[in-house]
Amino acid sequence: MHRRTLAELAAGLRKKEFSSVELTRHYLERIERGQPALNAFVTITREQALAAAEAADRELAAGRGGPLTGVPIVHKDIFCTQGVLTTCASRMLSNFVSPYDATIVAKLKAAGTVMLGKANMDEFAMGSSNETSWYGPVRNPWNPELVPGGSSGGSAAAVAARLAPAATATDTGGSIRQPAALCGVTGIKPTYGRVSRYGMIAFASSLDQGGVITVSAEDAALVLGAMAGFDPQDSTSVDTPVPDYTATLNDSVEGLKIGLLKEFFDKGLDPENEQRVREALAVYERLGARLQEVSLPNLPLSVPTYYVVAPAECSSNLARYDGVRFGYRCENPRDLMDLYKRTRGEGFGAEVKRRIMTGTYVLSAGYYDAYYLKAQKVRQLIARDFERAFQEVDVLIGPTTPTPAFALGAKTSDPITMYLNDIYTIGANLAGLPAISIPCGFVRGLPVGLQIVGRHFAEAKILNVAHVYQRETDWHLRVPPGWA
Amino acid sequence: MSLTREQIESIAHLARLELNVTEIPVYQESLSRILDFVGELERADTSGIEPMSHPLPGLSQRLRPDVVTEEDRRELYQANAPRVEAGLYIVPKVIE
């Protein structure tokens, strides 16, 4: 059953080929067998899953329910789930049982999906390798000595190993697309404001956006359709109608203008990765799309811009963890200052503390103009570069990452090397644009991701462009050895 | 740029983070390198450019009417608190 896509599983449920309880049991067994090897989960919600599956089966038997009724999914542990541990992979929240559901959790529950568990991730979504989790690293199903990428490493590894047909995820600088690329699965980050952030634990609020990791673009279209939409609970949620993303998946790409970002094909790009991306571009040419090189001169500044803006926002957002109202508290505090400092010193991991301090510094008196204000101006330049490019082309296509997955521990000692892993993904976050990563082949036995960036609210277009490629290729259907 | 031990201690204090003796030199080194790295932004010509205030062009933060929308769910929320007595959050004594 697990070799099928989510769309095929949904069809199987409707045709009563199997029940949601059977499907849920099947995935729970795979998760329990896979967990020791991959560590993709923080929590497995077996009892709740079976109860939800039984309810879904009753709906299906009565001829009710929607396209996702009875489909098992996983939520990244950054999304609040009522009555279920919600840790953000941090010691700080290692005892936090959420009193409410995130909007997307509630929407996917209402759509009839069955939550299997909560996916491991980088602590507070800060990392590109899933090595900063308080619950230990996630391993890449293609090779357990390698990282799955991050921060949504558990979500990507779970879908790649077919422990779940879909997993929600979040993307602040590449945290959906980079692990999707490194694990050989499909991952979409929608336009800023498209998916509600209510109940999604905040990291950098002007960049954070929820999305989903799946096997195929068609699956992503189905799940995103149920997640997206206006939410009065999120002040940055945009009140724009959600189209049926599945309706336009098969639109022709003949005459589509594809922009090749000159800055993406730079010296940092692994030549074999580049080869796979060029082969994918040839597929689009064969389908009648036109390729055109475009340049975004300010794009090389996206990583330094991000590493001012994101830490600044993180230092502000994470000020709420004070050991008073919820979460971890240190033992025997001497006084209130000691309580704050030791709670935060012990409750946060090394990378989270590094980002809080970087943010505190760039926002502090005397440095604000030189760093934060300057970065927000450069961010404007980068956004304008994208705007100009989209006057000439319909989508931008390039690599998702410079290299395939790297070894555990290879980049942990040097934060800058780790940060540069997101060099091709950060631009879309800075400009608030939707982007998707899809598998486009292998390098040295490891999957490579192709990134498609669209105009604001052009999720339907990038899903369409991804789907027509997946009709021509089967890279997205490859399963890591040992997980078939 | 090279941050001193005192600067790291001062940043950590502002951020309310207790650092142990082994952490300070690690952050001294990595924060200095990060600030050098982001210092590259200085070279960009941003004269006459407005700082970005919202990721979507033309949009700003929406405000809701200033009315009470939440009911009292104190007990539910306090179930997650490290220490509560008689409905109050307990912290170390602040005033002697």
HADDOCK unambig.tbl for C-alpha pairs under 7 A between the chains (distance, minus, plus):
assign (segid A and resid 96 and name CA) (segid B and resid 80 and name CA) 6.26 0.50 0.50
assign (segid A and resid 97 and name CA) (segid B and resid 80 and name CA) 6.90 0.50 0.50
assign (segid A and resid 99 and name CA) (segid B and resid 76 and name CA) 6.69 0.50 0.50
assign (segid A and resid 99 and name CA) (segid B and resid 77 and name CA) 6.71 0.50 0.50
assign (segid A and resid 206 and name CA) (segid B and resid 55 and name CA) 6.63 0.50 0.50
assign (segid A and resid 235 and name CA) (segid B and resid 61 and name CA) 6.18 0.50 0.50
assign (segid A and resid 235 and name CA) (segid B and resid 62 and name CA) 5.41 0.50 0.50
assign (segid A and resid 235 and name CA) (segid B and resid 63 and name CA) 6.91 0.50 0.50
assign (segid A and resid 236 and name CA) (segid B and resid 61 and name CA) 6.14 0.50 0.50
assign (segid A and resid 236 and name CA) (segid B and resid 62 and name CA) 6.84 0.50 0.50
assign (segid A and resid 301 and name CA) (segid B and resid 41 and name CA) 6.84 0.50 0.50
assign (segid A and resid 304 and name CA) (segid B and resid 37 and name CA) 6.44 0.50 0.50
assign (segid A and resid 304 and name CA) (segid B and resid 38 and name CA) 4.43 0.50 0.50
assign (segid A and resid 304 and name CA) (segid B and resid 41 and name CA) 6.79 0.50 0.50
assign (segid A and resid 305 and name CA) (segid B and resid 38 and name CA) 6.85 0.50 0.50
assign (segid A and resid 307 and name CA) (segid B and resid 38 and name CA) 6.82 0.50 0.50
assign (segid A and resid 308 and name CA) (segid B and resid 38 and name CA) 6.93 0.50 0.50
assign (segid A and resid 324 and name CA) (segid B and resid 81 and name CA) 6.66 0.50 0.50
assign (segid A and resid 324 and name CA) (segid B and resid 82 and name CA) 6.67 0.50 0.50
assign (segid A and resid 324 and name CA) (segid B and resid 89 and name CA) 6.78 0.50 0.50
assign (segid A and resid 324 and name CA) (segid B and resid 91 and name CA) 6.87 0.50 0.50
assign (segid A and resid 325 and name CA) (segid B and resid 81 and name CA) 4.68 0.50 0.50
assign (segid A and resid 325 and name CA) (segid B and resid 82 and name CA) 6.83 0.50 0.50
assign (segid A and resid 325 and name CA) (segid B and resid 89 and name CA) 6.73 0.50 0.50
assign (segid A and resid 326 and name CA) (segid B and resid 80 and name CA) 4.96 0.50 0.50
assign (segid A and resid 326 and name CA) (segid B and resid 81 and name CA) 4.25 0.50 0.50
assign (segid A and resid 326 and name CA) (segid B and resid 82 and name CA) 6.11 0.50 0.50
assign (segid A and resid 327 and name CA) (segid B and resid 80 and name CA) 6.87 0.50 0.50
assign (segid A and resid 327 and name CA) (segid B and resid 81 and name CA) 6.85 0.50 0.50
assign (segid A and resid 327 and name CA) (segid B and resid 82 and name CA) 6.89 0.50 0.50
assign (segid A and resid 329 and name CA) (segid B and resid 82 and name CA) 6.44 0.50 0.50
assign (segid A and resid 333 and name CA) (segid B and resid 92 and name CA) 6.93 0.50 0.50
assign (segid A and resid 335 and name CA) (segid B and resid 92 and name CA) 5.22 0.50 0.50
assign (segid A and resid 335 and name CA) (segid B and resid 93 and name CA) 6.51 0.50 0.50
assign (segid A and resid 335 and name CA) (segid B and resid 94 and name CA) 6.87 0.50 0.50
assign (segid A and resid 336 and name CA) (segid B and resid 91 and name CA) 6.75 0.50 0.50
assign (segid A and resid 336 and name CA) (segid B and resid 92 and name CA) 5.58 0.50 0.50
assign (segid A and resid 336 and name CA) (segid B and resid 94 and name CA) 6.41 0.50 0.50
assign (segid A and resid 340 and name CA) (segid B and resid 16 and name CA) 6.15 0.50 0.50
assign (segid A and resid 341 and name CA) (segid B and resid 16 and name CA) 4.72 0.50 0.50
assign (segid A and resid 341 and name CA) (segid B and resid 17 and name CA) 4.51 0.50 0.50
assign (segid A and resid 341 and name CA) (segid B and resid 18 and name CA) 4.75 0.50 0.50
assign (segid A and resid 342 and name CA) (segid B and resid 17 and name CA) 6.69 0.50 0.50
assign (segid A and resid 342 and name CA) (segid B and resid 18 and name CA) 5.29 0.50 0.50
assign (segid A and resid 344 and name CA) (segid B and resid 16 and name CA) 6.98 0.50 0.50
assign (segid A and resid 344 and name CA) (segid B and resid 17 and name CA) 5.49 0.50 0.50
assign (segid A and resid 345 and name CA) (segid B and resid 17 and name CA) 4.80 0.50 0.50
assign (segid A and resid 345 and name CA) (segid B and resid 18 and name CA) 4.65 0.50 0.50
assign (segid A and resid 345 and name CA) (segid B and resid 19 and name CA) 6.15 0.50 0.50
assign (segid A and resid 354 and name CA) (segid B and resid 27 and name CA) 6.84 0.50 0.50
assign (segid A and resid 357 and name CA) (segid B and resid 11 and name CA) 6.16 0.50 0.50
assign (segid A and resid 357 and name CA) (segid B and resid 12 and name CA) 6.43 0.50 0.50
assign (segid A and resid 357 and name CA) (segid B and resid 15 and name CA) 6.54 0.50 0.50
assign (segid A and resid 358 and name CA) (segid B and resid 31 and name CA) 6.57 0.50 0.50
assign (segid A and resid 360 and name CA) (segid B and resid 11 and name CA) 6.61 0.50 0.50
assign (segid A and resid 360 and name CA) (segid B and resid 15 and name CA) 6.37 0.50 0.50
assign (segid A and resid 361 and name CA) (segid B and resid 11 and name CA) 6.34 0.50 0.50
assign (segid A and resid 373 and name CA) (segid B and resid 51 and name CA) 6.32 0.50 0.50
assign (segid A and resid 375 and name CA) (segid B and resid 41 and name CA) 6.92 0.50 0.50
assign (segid A and resid 376 and name CA) (segid B and resid 51 and name CA) 4.67 0.50 0.50
assign (segid A and resid 376 and name CA) (segid B and resid 52 and name CA) 5.11 0.50 0.50
assign (segid A and resid 377 and name CA) (segid B and resid 46 and name CA) 6.25 0.50 0.50
assign (segid A and resid 377 and name CA) (segid B and resid 49 and name CA) 5.95 0.50 0.50
assign (segid A and resid 377 and name CA) (segid B and resid 50 and name CA) 5.93 0.50 0.50
assign (segid A and resid 377 and name CA) (segid B and resid 51 and name CA) 4.07 0.50 0.50
assign (segid A and resid 377 and name CA) (segid B and resid 52 and name CA) 6.00 0.50 0.50
assign (segid A and resid 378 and name CA) (segid B and resid 46 and name CA) 6.67 0.50 0.50
assign (segid A and resid 379 and name CA) (segid B and resid 52 and name CA) 6.47 0.50 0.50
assign (segid A and resid 380 and name CA) (segid B and resid 51 and name CA) 6.33 0.50 0.50
assign (segid A and resid 380 and name CA) (segid B and resid 52 and name CA) 5.19 0.50 0.50
assign (segid A and resid 416 and name CA) (segid B and resid 34 and name CA) 6.93 0.50 0.50
assign (segid A and resid 430 and name CA) (segid B and resid 55 and name CA) 6.86 0.50 0.50
assign (segid A and resid 431 and name CA) (segid B and resid 55 and name CA) 5.68 0.50 0.50
assign (segid A and resid 432 and name CA) (segid B and resid 55 and name CA) 5.07 0.50 0.50
assign (segid A and resid 432 and name CA) (segid B and resid 56 and name CA) 6.23 0.50 0.50
